[in-house]
Amino acid sequence: MNEITVLDAVTAFADFMEPTDAELTAIEREMPLILADVDLVDAQIAAMDHAPNDIDARRIRRALARVLAERARLTNRTAAVPAGGAA
């Protein structure tokens, strides 16, 4: 019989399962790109909901342009940081 012990319950929420500071910093750095991607998906879903029109096409183009701009900004930012990580 498998028993769940108190130790199992405690280690299920151990500190090592939390994101590190470096991971949280990376997520924070990528958040504008993540939000731009969400806006693009929202625009695409809205366009699928009815017959496509010019407004939908414009909204998708703007969202895609924002995604591309954020990707370029993120790439330029990470390329500017030296390999050692010290700025």
C-alpha positions in Angstrom: 0.0 0.0 0.0 1.3 3.4 -1.0 1.1 5.9 1.8 1.6 9.6 1.4 3.8 10.8 4.2 4.1 14.3 5.6 7.6 14.4 4.1 6.1 13.9 0.6 3.6 16.7 1.2 6.3 19.0 2.3 8.8 18.3 -0.4 6.1 18.7 -3.1 6.4 22.4 -2.4 10.1 22.6 -1.7 12.1 25.7 -2.6 13.9 24.0 -5.4 10.7 23.9 -7.4 10.3 27.7 -7.4 11.8 29.7 -10.3 15.2 31.2 -9.7 15.9 34.9 -9.7 17.6 34.5 -13.1 14.5 32.8 -14.5 12.2 35.4 -13.2 14.4 38.1 -14.6 14.3 36.4 -18.0 10.5 36.2 -17.9 10.3 39.9 -17.0 12.7 40.8 -19.8 10.6 38.8 -22.3 7.2 40.0 -21.0 6.7 42.7 -23.7 7.2 40.0 -26.4 4.8 37.6 -24.6 2.1 40.3 -24.4 2.6 41.2 -28.1 2.2 37.5 -29.0 -1.0 37.4 -26.9 -2.3 40.4 -28.8 -1.5 38.8 -32.1 -3.4 35.6 -31.2 -6.3 37.7 -29.9 -6.5 39.5 -33.3 -6.3 36.3 -35.2 -9.1 34.7 -33.1 -11.3 37.8 -33.6 -10.8 37.6 -37.3 -11.8 33.9 -37.4 -15.1 34.7 -35.5 -16.7 36.4 -38.5 -16.1 37.2 -42.2 -12.7 38.9 -42.5 -12.7 42.6 -43.2 -10.2 45.4 -43.6 -10.3 46.3 -39.9 -9.3 42.7 -38.9 -6.5 42.7 -41.4 -5.2 46.0 -40.1 -5.4 44.8 -36.5 -3.5 41.6 -37.4 -0.8 43.6 -39.3 -0.4 46.0 -36.4 -0.1 43.1 -33.9 2.4 41.3 -36.1 4.4 44.5 -36.5 4.5 44.8 -32.7 5.6 41.2 -32.3 8.4 41.7 -34.8 9.5 45.0 -33.1 9.5 43.4 -29.7 11.5 40.4 -31.0 14.1 42.8 -32.5 14.3 44.8 -29.3 14.8 41.7 -27.2 17.4 40.3 -29.6 19.3 43.6 -29.6 19.1 43.8 -25.9 20.4 40.3 -25.3 23.1 40.7 -28.0 24.4 43.8 -26.2 25.0 41.9 -22.9 28.5 40.5 -22.8 28.9 36.7 -22.5 29.9 36.9 -18.8 26.6 38.6 -18.0 28.2 41.6 -16.4 27.0 44.9 -17.9 
